Amino acid sequence: MTRFTRMLSLSAAATAVALAAAGCSAADDDAPATPGAEGDTSWSDVQEAGVLVVGTEGTYRPFSFHEDGSGDLVGYDVEVIEAVAEELGVDIEFEETQWDAIFAGLEAGRFDVVANQVSITPEREEAYTFTEPYTVSNGVIVVRADDDSIDSFASLDGKVTAQSLTSNWHALAEESGAQIEAVEGWAQAVALVEQERVDATINDELTFLDYAQTADASGLKVAAETEEQSFSAFALADGSDALARAIDEALATLAEDGTLAEISVKYFGADVSR
């Protein structure tokens, strides 16, 4: 049963569900303590169904993708939410959705949670409920390993960086005084750095770590990183505080027992979970 189906059932029998939820919370002493907003049945709905329905792209390597294009759904986000579901004692069901439609699907109740490297922003916090972050990342300047002329963002002044014109890193490079060589993405940018056609590129640390896992990055290094960090978390429908708290408890356990670090190292060669 999907969350959308459960929501229709709730609409048809709101009074009965409210009484059942109240009775369940009073009787189930072994259930995790996950108080939410008044009337919030998000966690009890998942418990009743025995399934956590997860929205994800399935095409976003290394976070959510199919190995070799057609294999099982794998990735950092996929393994983290699978570990969360196991900790919660429920099954997991993935609904693969294009990024442009993923929040609409969440709002429509097609799934309980989005696991797709959703960055926490003030705008999104106004519209959705977020769990605690499970990914922390900085912006980094990537240069050739033998280039010591760049060691800060200030030292990019007058240098040439390869940047996608639509990315936030393009704006940061401009603010730092760099000249911009326009590229379509990371693959082209890092190639220009390696070929000594540009001095550097700015990107997310996760992008560089993923590249180093799948390619020879011995000729590159991180010259500097931003003080500001980006935090990614699971996104839930607004008001789903009870389910968010249950997931937070699971994440805390997985952090303490080393599971999150293990998954991080598998995909990035470093612990990006804290």
C-alpha positions as CSV (number, residue, x, y, z in Angstrom):
1,M,0.0,0.0,0.0
2,T,1.5,3.4,-1.0
3,R,1.3,6.5,1.1
4,F,-1.1,8.0,-1.4
5,T,-3.5,5.1,-0.9
6,R,-3.2,5.4,2.9
7,M,-4.0,9.2,2.7
8,L,-7.2,8.4,0.8
9,S,-8.2,6.0,3.5
10,L,-7.5,8.6,6.1
11,S,-9.7,11.1,4.4
12,A,-12.6,8.6,4.2
13,A,-12.3,7.6,7.9
14,A,-10.6,10.4,9.7
15,T,-12.4,9.8,13.0
16,A,-11.7,6.1,13.1
17,V,-8.0,6.6,12.3
18,A,-7.6,9.2,15.0
19,L,-9.1,6.9,17.6
20,A,-6.9,4.0,16.4
21,A,-3.8,6.1,16.4
22,A,-4.5,7.3,19.9
23,G,-5.1,3.7,21.1
24,C,-2.0,2.5,19.4
25,S,0.3,5.2,21.0
26,A,-1.1,4.3,24.4
27,A,-0.8,0.6,24.0
28,D,2.5,0.2,22.2
29,D,5.1,0.8,24.9
30,D,7.9,-0.5,22.7
31,A,7.4,2.0,19.9
32,P,10.1,4.7,19.6
33,A,9.2,8.0,21.3
34,T,8.6,10.2,18.4
35,P,6.2,13.0,19.4
36,G,5.2,15.2,16.5
37,A,2.7,18.0,15.8
38,E,-0.8,17.4,17.0
39,G,-2.7,15.1,14.6
40,D,0.6,14.0,12.9
41,T,0.2,10.4,11.9
42,S,3.1,10.1,9.6
43,W,5.1,7.6,11.7
44,S,2.1,5.6,12.7
45,D,1.0,5.4,9.1
46,V,4.4,3.9,8.1
47,Q,4.3,1.5,11.0
48,E,0.8,0.3,10.1
49,A,1.7,-0.3,6.5
50,G,5.1,-1.8,7.4
51,V,6.7,0.0,4.5
52,L,8.6,3.2,4.1
53,V,8.0,4.6,0.5
54,V,11.0,6.5,-0.7
55,G,11.2,8.9,-3.7
56,T,14.5,9.0,-5.5
57,E,15.9,9.7,-9.0
58,G,17.7,6.5,-9.7
59,T,19.9,8.3,-12.2
60,Y,22.0,10.4,-9.9
61,R,25.4,8.7,-9.4
62,P,26.8,8.1,-6.8
63,F,23.8,8.8,-4.7
64,S,21.0,6.9,-6.4
65,F,21.6,5.0,-9.6
66,H,21.5,1.6,-11.3
67,E,24.8,-0.2,-11.6
68,D,25.6,-0.6,-15.3
69,G,22.4,1.3,-16.1
70,S,20.1,-1.7,-15.6
71,G,21.1,-3.4,-12.4
72,D,19.8,-3.0,-8.8
73,L,19.2,0.4,-7.4
74,V,22.3,1.4,-5.5
75,G,24.1,4.4,-4.2
76,Y,25.0,6.3,-1.0
77,D,21.5,7.7,-0.4
78,V,19.9,4.4,-1.2
79,E,22.1,2.5,1.3
80,V,21.6,5.1,4.0
81,I,17.8,5.0,3.7
82,E,17.8,1.2,3.5
83,A,19.8,1.1,6.8
84,V,17.3,3.5,8.3
85,A,14.3,1.4,7.3
86,E,16.0,-1.7,8.7
87,E,16.6,0.2,12.0
88,L,13.0,1.2,12.0
89,G,11.8,-2.3,11.4
90,V,9.9,-1.7,8.2
91,D,10.3,-2.7,4.6
92,I,11.3,-0.2,2.0
93,E,9.8,0.6,-1.4
94,F,11.5,3.0,-3.9
95,E,9.6,5.2,-6.3
96,E,11.9,6.5,-9.0
97,T,11.0,10.0,-10.1
98,Q,12.7,12.7,-12.2
99,W,14.1,15.5,-10.0
100,D,11.8,18.1,-11.5
101,A,8.8,16.1,-10.2
102,I,10.2,14.8,-7.0
103,F,8.8,17.4,-4.6
104,A,5.4,17.4,-6.3
105,G,5.3,13.6,-5.7
106,L,6.1,14.2,-2.0
107,E,3.4,16.8,-1.7
108,A,0.9,14.5,-3.5
109,G,1.7,11.7,-1.0
110,R,3.2,9.3,-3.5
111,F,6.0,8.6,-1.0
112,D,6.9,9.3,2.6
113,V,10.4,10.7,2.2
114,V,12.8,11.9,-0.5
115,A,16.3,10.4,-0.5
116,N,18.2,12.3,-3.2
117,Q,20.8,14.5,-1.7
118,V,18.3,17.3,-0.9
119,S,20.2,20.3,0.4
120,I,18.7,22.1,3.3
121,T,17.8,25.7,2.4
122,P,15.7,28.3,4.1
123,E,13.2,28.2,1.3
124,R,12.8,24.4,1.5
125,E,12.6,24.4,5.2
126,E,9.5,26.6,4.9
127,A,7.8,24.0,2.7
128,Y,9.0,20.7,4.0
129,T,10.1,18.8,7.1
130,F,13.7,17.8,7.2
131,T,15.6,15.1,9.2
132,E,19.0,15.7,10.7
133,P,21.7,15.9,7.9
134,Y,23.4,12.7,6.8
135,T,25.7,14.4,4.4
136,V,28.0,17.4,5.1
137,S,30.2,19.0,2.3
138,N,32.3,22.0,1.6
139,G,33.0,23.8,-1.7
140,V,36.6,23.1,-2.8
141,I,39.1,24.6,-5.2
142,V,40.7,21.8,-7.3
143,V,44.1,22.4,-8.9
144,R,47.0,20.4,-10.3
145,A,49.0,18.7,-7.6
146,D,52.2,20.6,-8.6
147,D,50.5,24.1,-8.5
148,D,51.2,25.9,-5.2
149,S,50.1,29.4,-6.5
150,I,46.5,28.9,-5.3
151,D,45.9,28.2,-1.6
152,S,42.8,30.3,-0.9
153,F,39.8,31.8,-2.7
154,A,41.6,35.2,-2.6
155,S,44.4,33.8,-4.6
156,L,42.0,33.0,-7.5
157,D,42.1,36.7,-8.4
158,G,43.3,36.9,-12.0
159,K,43.4,33.1,-12.4
160,V,41.3,31.1,-14.9
161,T,38.7,28.7,-13.5
162,A,36.5,26.3,-15.5
163,Q,32.9,26.6,-14.3
164,S,29.4,25.8,-15.4
165,L,27.6,29.1,-16.0
166,T,24.5,27.9,-14.2
167,S,26.2,26.7,-11.0
168,N,26.6,28.5,-7.6
169,W,30.4,27.8,-8.0
170,H,30.4,30.1,-11.1
171,A,29.2,33.0,-8.9
172,L,31.8,32.2,-6.2
173,A,34.6,32.1,-8.8
174,E,33.6,35.5,-10.1
175,E,33.4,37.0,-6.6
176,S,36.9,35.7,-6.0
177,G,38.2,37.6,-9.1
178,A,38.7,34.7,-11.4
179,Q,38.3,34.7,-15.1
180,I,35.7,32.1,-16.2
181,E,36.1,29.4,-18.8
182,A,32.6,28.2,-19.5
183,V,32.1,24.4,-19.4
184,E,29.1,22.0,-19.3
185,G,30.0,20.3,-16.1
186,W,32.6,18.6,-13.9
187,A,34.0,16.2,-16.4
188,Q,35.0,19.0,-18.8
189,A,36.2,21.2,-16.0
190,V,38.6,18.7,-14.5
191,A,39.9,17.7,-17.9
192,L,40.8,21.4,-18.6
193,V,42.6,21.6,-15.2
194,E,44.6,18.3,-15.9
195,Q,45.5,19.6,-19.4
196,E,46.8,22.9,-17.9
197,R,44.3,24.9,-20.0
198,V,42.9,26.5,-16.9
199,D,44.3,27.0,-13.4
200,A,41.5,25.6,-11.3
201,T,37.8,24.6,-10.9
202,I,35.5,25.1,-7.9
203,N,33.0,22.4,-7.1
204,D,31.4,20.4,-4.3
205,E,33.8,18.3,-2.3
206,L,31.6,15.2,-2.9
207,T,32.1,15.6,-6.6
208,F,35.9,15.5,-6.3
209,L,35.8,12.6,-3.8
210,D,33.6,10.6,-6.2
211,Y,35.9,11.4,-9.1
212,A,38.9,10.2,-7.0
213,Q,37.1,6.9,-6.4
214,T,36.6,6.2,-10.1
215,A,39.5,7.8,-11.8
216,D,43.2,8.6,-11.3
217,A,43.2,11.8,-9.3
218,S,46.9,11.7,-8.3
219,G,47.6,14.7,-10.5
220,L,45.1,16.8,-8.6
221,K,44.7,18.3,-5.1
222,V,42.3,20.4,-3.1
223,A,43.9,23.8,-2.7
224,A,41.3,25.3,-0.4
225,E,37.7,24.8,0.9
226,T,34.9,27.0,1.9
227,E,34.1,27.7,5.5
228,E,30.4,27.4,4.7
229,Q,29.1,23.9,4.6
230,S,26.2,22.3,2.7
231,F,23.9,19.9,4.6
232,S,21.8,17.3,2.9
233,A,19.0,15.5,4.6
234,F,15.8,13.4,4.0
235,A,12.9,15.6,3.0
236,L,9.3,14.8,4.2
237,A,6.0,16.4,3.7
238,D,5.4,19.5,5.8
239,G,4.2,18.5,9.3
240,S,5.7,15.0,9.3
241,D,7.5,15.6,12.5
242,A,6.8,12.2,14.0
243,L,8.4,10.3,11.1
244,A,11.3,12.7,11.0
245,R,12.0,12.1,14.6
246,A,11.9,8.4,14.1
247,I,14.4,8.7,11.2
248,D,16.6,10.9,13.3
249,E,16.7,8.3,16.0
250,A,17.7,5.7,13.4
251,L,20.4,8.0,12.0
252,A,21.8,8.6,15.4
253,T,22.1,4.9,16.0
254,L,23.7,4.3,12.6
255,A,26.2,7.1,13.3
256,E,27.1,5.7,16.6
257,D,27.6,2.1,15.4
258,G,29.7,3.2,12.4
259,T,27.3,2.3,9.7
260,L,27.1,5.8,8.2
261,A,30.9,6.1,8.1
262,E,31.2,2.7,6.5
263,I,28.7,3.6,3.7
264,S,30.5,6.9,3.2
265,V,33.9,5.4,2.8
266,K,32.5,2.8,0.4
267,Y,31.3,5.6,-2.0
268,F,33.6,8.5,-1.3
269,G,36.7,7.1,0.4
270,A,36.0,9.4,3.4
271,D,33.4,10.0,6.0
272,V,31.0,12.6,4.6
273,S,28.2,11.9,7.1
274,R,29.3,14.4,9.7
